[in-house]
Amino acid sequence: MADHFTDPFKRWDEEKQKFFVDLKTSNVALLKAQGVPLSQIEISPYSTVVDNEAYFSYRKEKGSTGRMLAVIGLNA
């Protein structure tokens, strides 16, 4: 998956021997490139992995339970 992202949005983890992608930063860059003002972009401080007690993580839980919902809205 990391092959689809440029360097500013991914980092190599020596211990795990794989790339990690910063999806939040990548999404903000895509929105800004499409003309969405930064003042209209909100970024959740939560992580489905770190805050797994409150949020389901498909990868962490190996897809065994839970649901995922993402919302993007346009306030016209």
C-alpha positions as CSV (number, residue, x, y, z in Angstrom):
1,M,0.0,0.0,0.0
2,A,2.8,2.4,0.9
3,D,4.0,2.3,-2.8
4,H,0.9,4.5,-3.6
5,F,2.1,7.3,-1.4
6,T,5.0,9.8,-1.7
7,D,7.7,10.1,0.9
8,P,6.2,13.0,3.0
9,F,3.3,10.6,3.9
10,K,5.2,7.5,4.8
11,R,8.0,6.4,7.1
12,W,10.1,3.2,7.3
13,D,10.0,1.3,10.6
14,E,13.3,-0.5,11.1
15,E,11.9,-2.8,13.9
16,K,8.9,-4.0,11.9
17,Q,10.7,-3.8,8.5
18,K,7.8,-2.1,6.8
19,F,6.4,1.3,5.8
20,F,3.7,3.1,7.7
21,V,1.5,5.7,6.0
22,D,0.2,8.9,7.6
23,L,-3.3,8.9,6.2
24,K,-4.4,11.9,8.2
25,T,-1.7,14.1,6.7
26,S,-2.2,12.7,3.3
27,N,-5.9,13.3,3.4
28,V,-5.4,16.9,4.5
29,A,-2.9,17.5,1.6
30,L,-5.5,16.1,-0.9
31,L,-8.2,18.3,0.4
32,K,-6.0,21.4,0.4
33,A,-4.9,20.6,-3.2
34,Q,-8.6,20.6,-4.1
35,G,-9.1,24.0,-2.7
36,V,-10.6,23.2,0.7
37,P,-9.5,25.8,3.2
38,L,-7.6,24.5,6.2
39,S,-10.1,26.2,8.5
40,Q,-12.7,23.8,7.1
41,I,-10.8,20.6,7.8
42,E,-11.0,18.8,11.1
43,I,-8.6,16.1,12.0
44,S,-9.6,13.6,14.7
45,P,-7.0,13.2,17.5
46,Y,-8.0,9.6,18.0
47,S,-6.4,6.5,16.6
48,T,-8.3,3.2,16.1
49,V,-5.1,1.3,17.1
50,V,-4.0,3.5,20.1
51,D,-7.6,4.1,21.3
52,N,-8.8,0.6,20.5
53,E,-11.0,0.3,23.6
54,A,-13.3,3.0,22.1
55,Y,-12.7,2.4,18.4
56,F,-12.7,-0.7,16.3
57,S,-9.5,-1.4,14.3
58,Y,-10.0,-3.9,11.5
59,R,-6.2,-4.5,11.2
60,K,-5.5,-4.7,15.0
61,E,-8.5,-7.1,15.5
62,K,-7.8,-9.1,12.4
63,G,-11.3,-8.3,11.0
64,S,-13.0,-10.5,13.6
65,T,-15.5,-7.9,15.0
66,G,-17.0,-4.4,14.7
67,R,-17.9,-1.9,12.0
68,M,-16.2,1.1,10.4
69,L,-17.9,4.4,9.5
70,A,-16.3,7.4,7.9
71,V,-18.1,10.6,7.2
72,I,-17.0,13.4,4.8
73,G,-19.4,16.3,4.4
74,L,-19.7,19.4,2.4
75,N,-21.2,22.4,4.1
76,A,-22.7,24.4,1.3
